[in-house]
Amino acid sequence: MMTMKLNSTLSLLVMLNFFLNVVSAREFETDTIKTDQGNLIIHFIGHGSLMFEFKHKIIDVDPYSKLTDYDSLSKADLVLVTHVHQDHFDTIALNKIHKQNTLVVFTQECANTGKYKGNSAIMNNGDKKDVMGLGIEAVPAYNIINKRPNGQPFHPKGNGNGYIITFGNKRIYVAGDTENIPEMKDFGKIDIAFLPMNTPTMTPEQVADAAKIIQPKILYPYHYSNNDPSKVAELLKNSKDISIRIRNMK
């Protein structure tokens, strides 16, 4: 009888844990994108943080612990970190979503801090890797106009990455902290672009300019803080081939 009660209690705890995880996951908006290798599910965590589900793998980008309790979300198979700033390279979040085989891809500057002790790989601007069946390209992310009082860019060229991730036949560009840099014209076909709109990244006008250069089929303004992403939609109202989708990514 005692064994039956114990088993029943354990079952209830397992069900409760599952329910709490599902509730937590449902706090975020999600979109489903069809690819030739199955559905890509995008979870919009907030700020610069995204989570992708694809072929039974979890891919996080710039997880940030101030946005959510990452203990309640699925552990990551792969994490992409764009640059060293704390709201993008957050070791608290990284340690929460880490499991035995998690790989964190980040920049040399992140590696130099020595803060993350798990399994990692460095990618610099221009590097390309096949990781867990996904094509990963590290592209430049930097400021030209936005500078600190000492004249140094908030995001110097060469320090940060954007990432182009190939999910099946879809190429997804997650820009990181960048302006509308000239290298964007060489990115090739981009199906979905996440472009930041928060000083010191881009103004709505710069986001619109970047979108016109990249010509994504879908544009998600993200990392926009208190800026109004609908301004981008207004600026691109005549760009009929770009679908602007606004999600909660403050």
N, C-alpha and C positions, 0 to 999 in steps of 0.2 A: 504494500500500500504506500509506504514511504517513497519507494522508487517511482511509482506512478505519479505521485504529487510532485516529486523533483523534476521528472521529465516534463510534466505539464507546466511547471514554473519556467523551466528553461525554454520551452516552446513559446510561451508568452513573451519572454524577454527577447527572443530572437525576432518575433513578430513586431514587438514594440520598436526595436532597433531599426528594423526594415522600414516601418512606418515613419519614424523620425527622419531617416535618410531621404525618403521619398518626399516628405513635406519640405525638407530643406531644399531639395533640388527644385521643387516647384516654386520656390520664391523667385526664381529667375525666369526671365523670358527665354524662350527657345525658338529656333527656326530649324527646319529640316530642308536640306539641299540634296537633290538627287544627283548621284554620280554614276559612272558606268561600273563602279565596284560596290554599290550599295549606298545607303543614306549617310550623309554627314549631318550630325546634329550639333548645332551651335548653342551653347549656353552663355548668355550675356551676364557675367558676374557683376560687372561694373567697372568704372574708371578705365584702366588699361587691361583689365583681367578678363580673359576668355577661357572657356573650356570646350574642346571639341571631342565628340564621340565618333569613332570611325572604325569599322571592322573589329569591334570588341576591344578597341584601344581608347585610352583617355589621354588627351593631349592638352595640357594647360599652357597658357601664355601669361607671363607676368602675374602669377598669383599674389594677391595682396591681402594679408590677414585682417586688415581693418574693415574689409568689405563683408566678410562672412566667417563662420566657423568652418574652416577647411577640414576639421575632424569629421564633420557630418557629410562630406562629399566623397565621391569615389577617389581612390588613390590613383596617382598619375603613372602612366607608363613612360611618358615623355613630357618634359617641361622645356619651354623656350623662354629665355630671359633676354629682353632687348638691351638693357643697359644697367648701370650700377646704382642708379638712384633708388632710394629705399622703397618707394611705392611701386617699383618694378622688380628689384632684386631684394626680396623679403625672405630672409632665411627662416623666420617663424613659419610662414606659409609653406615654404619648401620642405621643411622638416615634417610638417603635418601631412602632406600629401605623398611623402616619400614611402616607397616600399622597397623590397629587396633589389628588384631589377630596374627601378626608376632611373632614367637617364636625364640629367639636366644639361641642356645646351646653353652656354652663355658666352660672354665676351672675355677677352683677355683681361680687361679691367676688373670684371667680376672675379675672375680667377685669382687675380693679384691680391684681393682682399683676404683670401684664405678663410672666409666666413662659412663657406659651404663645404662640408666634409664628405658628401656622398659621391656617387658615381656621376662624373661630369665629362663634358667634351667642349672644347673651345672652338668657336667659329668666328672668323673675322670677315669683314666686308669682302664679298666676292667668292667666299667659300661655298661649295656645294657638297652635300652629303646625302646618301640614302640611309635613312634611319627608320628601322622597323617597317620597311616597305613604303615609306613616305619620302618624297623628294623634298629636301630642305635647302633653301638658298638664303644666305645671309647677304642682305643688301644695305647700302649706306643709310644712316639716319642721323641727321645733324641740322644745326641751325646756321643760317646765313645772316639773318637780320637780328634775331633776338639775342642780345648779349648782356652780360653782367656789367656792373658799373666799371669794372677794370678793363672792359673791352673784350673779354673772353666769351665765346659763345656758351650758352647754357648747355648745349650738347655739341661738343667739338667733333669735327669730322674724324672718322676712324674709331671713335670710342664706342659707339652704339650700333646695334643692328636693327633693321627691319627684317622680317622673314617672309619669304614666299614659300608656301607649303602646298605640295601637290597631293590632293586627295583624289585618287582615280584620275578622271579627266578634268578635274577642276583645280585651278591655281588660285590660291587664296593669299592675298597680300595683307599682312599685319604690319603696319608701318612703324610702330614704336613711337618715340618722341622725335619728330622730324618736321622740317618745313617742306615746301614744294620744291624739292631739289632737282637739278637738271638730270641726274641719273635716272629719274623715273621714266624718261622717254625710251630707255633701253630695257625695260622690264619685260617686254613682250606681252603676250595675251594674259590679262588678269580677269578672272571671272568675278571675284569678290574682293573688295578693298575695304579695310578698316583704316580710316584716316583720322588722326587726332586733331582736336579743335580746342586748344586750351593754352593760352600763353604760359610758357614760351614755346609752344609748338606752332599751330597755324591759326590764322584768322579764318572766318567763314569764306572770305574771298580767296585765300590761299588754298583752302580745301577744295573749293570749286575749281580753281586753276589746276590743282593736282589731279582731280577727277577727269578734267578735260584732256590732260596729258595721258593718263593711264587708260581711260575709257573702260572702266569695269562694267560688267553687266549689272552688278549690285554694289551699291555704296552704303556702308554703315559709318556715319560719323561716330567716333567714340572718344573716350577720355576728354569729354567736353566740359566738365565741371558745371559752372552756372551759365555757360554760354547757351544760346538757343540754337539747336541743330536745325530747326526749321528754316533758318536763314540760308543754309546750304541748299535746301530744296528749292527755295525761291530763286537763288542764283543759278540753279541748274534746270529751271523749269523748261527751257528750250532744248535741253539735252535729252531727247526722247529715248535714246538707247541706254540710259543709265537709270536704274530703279533705285531711288533713295529710300532706305529703310531706317527709321529712327527707333532706337531701342533705349532702354534706361541704362546709359553708360556714363553717368556723371563721374 
